[in-house]
Amino acid sequence: MHKLGKKQEQKKKTLKIKIILFLVICAIVLVTLPFSGLIENKINSKRTENIGDFATLIEKDCVVHVIDVGCADCIALELPDGKKGLVDGGVYISSKVKSTYQQNSVNYIKQYVFDGNENGTFDFVVMTHPDADHYNNYELIFDTFQINKVYRPPVFYNKDDDAQTQKEIQRAKDAGLMDGSETAFDENTFYTIDTKLFSKCLDKMYSEPGCEIVFTLAPTTADIVSSDALKPYTIRFYGPRHTCYPTKSYNNNNSFSALMTLEYKGHSIMLTGDTTKEEEKDVMDACDLPEVDVLKVAHHGSNTSSSVAFLNKIKPKYALISTRTDTNKYNLPKQEIIDRIISCGVSEDNILQTQKSGNLVFAIDSDDMYIGATTEVVVKTIKWWYVCAGVIVASGAFIFGVKIKTSKRK
């Protein structure tokens, strides 16, 4: 009986040691999960393939970079007079890939927009509208680069009369969008949101040293024009329309998207944010939209945008879509939109998607316009959470499957 009791006691002691060892390994592995994106970025080997002589394109006078950030928008502009601009600064919102896309987009900007400069300056940033996939990387962008001017949409933060709400009310008054006697946002007049991310973004923008912030409302928002008379270009805002706000309130945040064109040397590109069919119609009713060479398709190819009337009006030759089907639950772009773009005169070969071609580039020089891309090919795809699960399973099998021998006293 005495020997049997000692044996059982020894088994309990051994099991306790095994459990503690297993739990320690699990804890160490789980602590690494929040850093999955960074780890995968380091351990996955990649190579960059250039399509359409990418290296030559980025040296042209005027370059538009549609950066591959998944189903999101981040578009950098290199203008003929040396100015740099950024239209949106989002990445796909999934936590599994978000940190990787965030760092990759900033690294791309450093390398290709600022020629390796770690601390470049954006002369302006345009937030088309406050959907997270269009601005959720602003914190890193504002921390990394100097921002001299921000064009923000006429959408306001509003929640329970807190400090940020009071600041927003004053900003609306300063911009002439609210009567001086008003003390709260009228929900029937103003479109407001109450997300923490938007409030945090506003704090970041308004605390940026030397940064001017203006509301985007066409046609009162001034064009961005070249400071070099020999290289004249124009960035023109067509939407959202001032006549539609605040006298007309959309029921969709996307309808307040900045709709703008960049025109240089007889060529042009239209940038659209997540512009809706409703906004497209209001803009066409209010002004004569120009024909463009390139359209950045709104809302990642969703059927909420890109009406037949709109496409027939602007008559694009190329369509660029910023999306990735494997990282968005909406399966964008919709085939319906691809077919519609083709039916309106764009050949299938001229519809370019970041999910197929990587970073897309539209360039204009003194002689012509060019389209190209660079795609980053992952040679070895290793998902860190697979590794973590494997380590835990293997550790459990080894620890609980191996007998721990203890020395016996003679």
N, C-alpha and C positions, 0 to 999 in steps of 0.2 A: 504493500500500500504506500509505503514511504517513497519507494522508487517511482511508482506511478505518479504520485503527486508532484515530485520534482520534475518529471518528464513533461507533465501538463503545464507546469509553471514555466518551463523552458520554452515550450511551444508558444505560449501567450507572449512571452518576452520577445521571441523571434518575430511573431506576427506584428507586434507593436513597432518594432524597429523597421519592418518592411513598410508598414502603413505610413510611418513618419517620413521615410525616405521617398516613397511614392508621392506623398503630398508636397514635399519640398520641390521635387522635380516638376510636378504640375504647376506649382506656384511660379516657379522660375519661367516656365514656358508661357503661362498665361500673361505674365507681366509684359512679354514681348509683343502680344497681339496688337495693342494700340499703335505699334510702330511698324505694322505689316507693310504699309506702302513704302516706307523708307528702306526696309530690309529687302523687299522684292526689287526695288530699284537698284540696289547694290549688287544683289546676287544674280540677277538675270542679265546675261550678256546680250548686247544689242548691236546692230549695225544700222547705219543710215544709208538708204538708197535714194538717189536723186532722180527725179523724173522731169523732163523738160528743161534740163540744164539749170537746175535750181541755183547753183552758185553764181551763175551769170545774172539770173533774174533779180536777185536781191541787191545787185549793184546798179539797177536802173534808177532813173530820176524819181519815180513815184512808185512805191511798193505797198501793197496791202497784204498782210499776213493773216490768213484765217487759221489760227493755231488749233491743232488737234487736242481738244479738252473733253472728248467724249460727247455726250448729248448736252451741250452747253455752248456758250459763245465767249470767245476772247479774240478780238481782232485788232492787230497793231498796224499803224499807218506810218510810213516814212514818206515825208512830203518833199517836193522839189526844192523848197527853200531851207531845208534842214530841220523843219519842225517834226516832232514826233507826237503821235496821237494814239489813244487806245479807246476802242469802242467795246464796252463791256469788259468784264474780267472775271468770268465764272468758270467753273469746272463741274463735271458731272457730280451730283450730290451724294452718290453712294459712298459710305464710309470705307468700303473695301478698296476703292481706287482713288478717292478724293485727294489724299495727301500726295500720291504719286503725280496726279495731274497738276496739282497746285505747284509743286516744285518744278515739274517738267516745263510748264508754261512760262514760269519766271526764268528758268535757265535758257529757254528758247529766246525770250526777249533780250536777255543779256547778250547772248551770242550773235543773234542775227539782226536785231533791231538796233542795239547799242554797240555792236562790233566788239563784244568782249568786255565792255565797260561795266563794272559791278554797280555803279551808282549813276545811272543815266537819269535824264529828266524828260518827263512827258509834258509837252506844252499844254495838252488838254486831255481829259478823259471824258467820255460820254457814257453815262449809265442810261441805257435805253429805257429800262423799266426795272422795278425791284422784284424780279423773280430770282430766287437764290442761284440758279444755274447761270445767271448773267452777272453776278457780282460777289459771289461767296469767296472769291480769292482776293478781294480788295485789301483786306488787312495785310496780307503778305506783300501785295503790290505796292501799297502805300508805305510800308516799312522798308521796302527795297529801293524804290525810286522816288525822286522828287516829282510832285504833281503841282503844276502851276494854275490849272483851271479845271473845274468840273462842271459839266452840263448834266443836271439831274432832271428827272421827270416830275411833272406836277402831281405826284402821288405822295401823301403825307403819312408820317407815323402818328398814330392816335390811340392812346390807351389810358383810360382811367385818370385823366388829368395829371399824369406824372410829369417830371421835369422835362423829358424829351418832347412830350406833347406841347408844353408851353413854349418851348423853343421853336417847334414847328409852326405854331400859330403865329409867332412873331415873324418867322421867315415868310410865311404866306402874306402877311400884312406888308412887309418890306417889299415884296415882289408885286404888290398891288392886286393880289388875288383874293384878298379878304378885306372886308371893311374894318376900319380901325376900332369900331365899337364892339365887334364880335369877340366873344371870349371862348368859343368852342367851335369845332368843325361840325358843320351841318352835314350829316351823312347823306342827305338827299342832293347835296351840291358837290361835296368833295369826296374823292376816292381816297380811302385811308386803309392802312394795314397796321398790324400791331406785333409783328414778329421781332424777337430779340435780335436776330441777325441784322434786320434793317436798322434798328436803333443803334446797334453797335457800329454799323457801317456809317451812319450819319455822324456819330461821334468822331470816327476816323477822318472823314472828309472835312468836317468843320474845324478840326484841330490841326489840319495840315498847314505848316507855316507858309505864309505868302500865297495861299491858294484862294482864287476867286471862284465862287459858286453861283451859277445862274440856272434858272429854270428853262427847260426846252419847251417853247411854245411858238409854233410857226403861225404867222410869218414874222412875228416880232423878234424872234431870236436872230441875231445878226449872223450873216454868213462868216465862215472862217476863210480868209483869203490869203494869198501868198504875199510875203514881204519882199519877194524878188520879182521885179517888173519883167525880167527876162524869162521867168518861169511861172507864169500866172496859172493858178489853180483855184478852184472854189469848192468848198464844202457847204452844201445848202440843206437846210432843214425844211422838210415839207410836212412833217407831223411830229407830235400831235398838234392839231389845229387850235389856235387860241379861241376861235369862235365856238368850239365844242367844249370849252372849259372856262369857268365853272358853270356856264349856263346849261350845258348838256353833260350829264354824268354817265359815263360808260359803266357797265356792270362787270367789267373784266379789266384787271390790271394790265393785260397785254395790249389793250387798246390805247394805252398812253405811251406806247413805244415810240422812240425817236425813229422817224423814217427820213433818211438823208441820202444825198448823193455826193460823190467825189468826182469832179470833172477836171480833166487835164488833157491838153493837146487833142481835143476833139473826141476823147474817149471817156467813159464813165463807168462807175460801179454804184449800185444802190445797196445800202445797208438798212436792214429792216427790223432788227430786234425780233420781237414776237408779234409784230403788227397783225391785227385781225382783219377779217373781211370788212367789218363795220368801219374800222379806221381807214382802210383802203378806199372805201366808197366816199367817206367824208373828205379825204384828201383830194380825190379825183373831182368831187363836186366843187371844191374850193379853189383848185388851181390846175394848171395845165402841166401834168407830169411829163418829163422828157423821156424819150427812148434811151435805153442804157445798153451798154455792151455786156455787163455782168450784173447778175442779181444774186445777192446773198439771200437765199430762200428763207422766209420768215418761219419762226417756230419749229426749226429743225425738220421741216417737211410735214408739218401737221396739216390736217384738212380744215383747221380753223382759219387758215390764211391762203394767200395765193389764189384769189378768185380769177375766173376766166377773163372778166372785164379788166382787171388789174394787169394781168399778164399780157393781154392784147394791147393795152395802152403803152406799156413800157418796152415791149418787144425785145427782151434780152436775147443775146446770142449764146451766153453761157449762164449756167446756174450752179452756185456753190452751196453745199449743204453741210452744216456743222452738226454731226451726229455720230452715234455708234449704236447699232441695234442691240449688241450684246450687253450694253450697259443702260438700257432704258426700257421700262415696262410698257411703254406706249407703242413700241415697235415702229419708231420713226426712222426714216421718212415713210409716209404712207404711199403705197403703190399708186393709189388714186392721184396723188399730187405729182408723182413722177410722170404718169401718163398724161396728166393735164399740162404739165410743162412742155412735154414733147408735142402734144396736140397744138400748142400755141407757137410752135416753130423752133424750139430748141432741140437739136439732135441729141440722141441718147449719149453719144460720145462726149458731148459738151456739158453733161451733168456730172459734176465732180463732188465726191463726198469725202469728208475727212476719214470716215471709217474704212474707205478703200484706198485712199491715196495719202493719208497722213496730213501733214501741214500743207495747206493750199496757198499759193501765191499768185496774185494778179499784179502785173507790173506794166507801167507805161513809160516809154522813152520818147525822145524827139521824133523817132521814126514810126513807132507802132506800139501795139499792146501785146502782152504775152501772158500766158497762163502756165503755171507749173506747179510742182508739188515735191515734197520730200516725205518719204515714209520711213518710220523707224520700225525695223523688223526685229522682233524678239526671237533670238536663236534658241534660247532655253527658257521655257515658261515655267517658273516655280512659284506656286502659291504658298505663302508662308503658313497659312493656317492648315494646309495639308501637312506641311512639315511638323507643325506643332502637334496635330492629331496623331501623326505617325510616331513621334517621340513618346507621347503619353501612352499609346497602345503598346509600343515595344517595351517601354519601361515597366509597365504593369505586367506584361507577359514574362519579362526577365526576372523581375523582383519576386513575384509571387510564384514563379515556376521553378525558382532555384532554391535549393535547401541551403540554409546558412548553418554551417557546421561550427559548433563550439567545442572548445577543448574540454575533455573530461578529466576530472581529478582522479588520480590513482589512489 
